Amino acid sequence: MLEGLKTQKKRDTLVVEEINKCKCGFINDPIHKHKKIDLFLRNLVTTLNESLIKTYGCCSGHGKYHPTIIIDNVGHWKKELFSGVVVPRKTRFYITDSNSLYYIPEVEKFWKEQK
């Protein structure tokens, strides 16, 4: 059982590393009520929403931070999809750094602890 979890974490880390290598840009997406969505996250967000998994925000990380998608969680708070980290806020999930890039501190802390 633990070996399976280790394998899953390793695979998730590789996926995140590949996503961070992608060039990203924003689109104003009419499917998602004119929200700005990073290009390569659009299909995943669409698939999640079509599967009745509500998304509340997403960011590719722009090569500096880990990609994130905020989804519903059992209970009061939302959680981040790739890490499974619960985000203890109802809104304003993302923080902006000095370069105007968005990130979630709890998620960055999680990935740092995984190394």
N, C-alpha and C positions, 0 to 999 in steps of 0.2 A: 504493500500500500504506500509506504513512504517513498519507495523508489519511483512509483508512478507520479507522485507529487513533485519529486525532484525533476523528473523528465518533463513534466508539464511546465514548471517554472523555467527550465532551460529553453524549451520551445517558445514560450511567451517572450522571454528576453530576446531571442533571435528575431521574432516578429517585430518587436519594438525597435530593434536596431535597424532592421530593413526599412521600416516606416520612416525612421529618422533620416535615412539616406535620400528619401524622395524629395524632389523639388516640390514646393507647395505654393499655392496661390489661392486667393479667395474667389468665390463666385457668389453672386446674389442669386440664390436658388429659389425659384417660385414654388417648387414642390414643398419646401420647408418654410413657407410663409416669409419669404424674402430675407431669411437669416443668412449671414455670411458663414459659409462652410468651406473648409479647406478642400480643394479639388479631390484629393485621393481618399478623403473620408466620406465623400458624398454617397457613394454606393453602399457603404457599410451602414451609414446612418439611415438611408432609405430602407435597406433590408431590415434593420432593427425596428423601425417604425411600422413597416408592413407586417412584421411579426408580432405586433402589439407590444413592443418594448419601447416605451416612451423615452426619447432622448431630450436632454435639457441644455446641452452645450457640448461643444467639441473643439479641439485644437490639435493641430499636427505636431506642435512643439517646435516647428521651424528649425530643426536641427540642433537646437539648444536644450530643449526640454523633451520629456517623454510625451508621446501622443496620448490624448485623453478623450474619452466620451463619457458624459455624465448620464446615468440611467436611473430608473426607479429602483428602489431597494425595499425589502420588507421592513416595515417600521417607519419611523419618522423622517430619517435622512435619506439622501441620495447616495449613490456609490459610483465610483469610476470603473468602467468596464474592464480595461486591460489589467489593472492591478488588483481590483476587488476592494480597494480602499474606500471606506465610508467617509463621506465628506460632511462634516457636522454643520452645514449651513443650508438654509432653505433657498437662498438666492446668492448671487455673487460668488460663484464657486471658484472663479479664477482671480488671481492676483496679477498685476501688471508690473514687469520689471522696468529698469531704467531705460531699456531699449524698446519699450512698448510691446513686449512679447508677453503673452499670457501663459500662466502655469498654475498648478495646484500644489501648494506647499506640502500637503500631506502625501501626495503621490510621489513627489520628488524625494521626500524623506524615505518612503517605502522602497523605491528603487535603489537609493543609495545604500540602504541597509541590506539589500539583496546581494550586493557585490562582495 
